[in-house]
Amino acid sequence: MNPNIPNILLIYTGGTIGMIKDFESGALKAFNFKKLLKHIPELKLLHCHIETISFEEPIDSSDMNPLLWAQLGNIIHDHYHDFDGFVVLHGSDTMSYTASALSFMFENLQKPVICTGSQLPIGDLRTDAKENVITAIQLAALQYQEKPVIKEVGLYFEYKLLRGNRTSKMNAAHFEAFRSYNYPPLAVSGVKLVVNHKDLLKPDLNKKLFYKDQFCTEVIIIRLFPGISKEITTEMMLHSKVRGVIIETFGAGNALTAEWFVTVLKELKEREIPVINCTQCKMGEVNMKAYETGKHLLQYGVISGKDITIESAIVKLMFLLSQNLSYKQFKTKYEKSLRGEML
Ligand code: ASP
């Protein structure tokens, strides 16, 4: 640790960034973190002290789960007071979910937690990993009057820092893999690193950090489509284990008005199972008062997901269900922006 420069903890969870090709199958698999660092000698040139820690078994992020979110959260929480910023190396496939989870886990976060990864392995000649890692570390080390500039969970990829819980992976082929459709970038890396100070989260510096690492997995997302089956949908939504439902609706939050669907909503309300309305549109927000096809949802207590991403919506549902909130408290809390994830 160096008291004169920012101290950054680099956490490796896995992902393409640290993968190599399996000789036999040709498929990518995770490899040793130490080897990964050898590929970025430039890290020594950064004006910060970097320490590293790795998941014992690095994963492809498709295997991410709430227990591993807790493992990652615990690493950050255990080292929170020793470091000025954290960089999480993570597979891009589920990075938006993890960034959302971390944002909810840390209430009153006052340090940067920057998630990043890459589309090509670090050893690849054309890799995007180096720029992503180097700039993510620079962002985590940015300080003003010896205090971190960024005090939230961000996701840095291909020259943009985005609010983590506002992102979606939208491209499997291009280096620009992520978008934040409903919120502006927090920083853009060009010739200069330009921070959008106006749109950063500004936590109350007098408030204490609260950390929670529990998530309820008894949840479901139902994506509506014309012709959706009454039998299958009813069975899934009313499954005895389900404790929370997200319905992905059309346009401004509209859903079918068929009697069977209304009956399901009515039943869920009676059982005090929260139902969240998220739009299938990438941009814009839910407004259940706009059309007749939205009004019946309001009548049955459906909660507005406003302009939240589906990744953040499901993680927020899992997070809030793990806390002992009443049906009413749950609704109030869900419709509120907790970490800048919605309007
Ligand atoms: N499948 C990889 C993962 O998410 C993809 C990536 O890292 O970009 O772990």
Residues whose N, C-alpha, C, O or C-beta is under 5 A from the ligand:
A	BS01	LIG	G15 T16 I17 I59 D60 S61 S62 H90 G91 S92 D93 T94 G117 S118 Q119
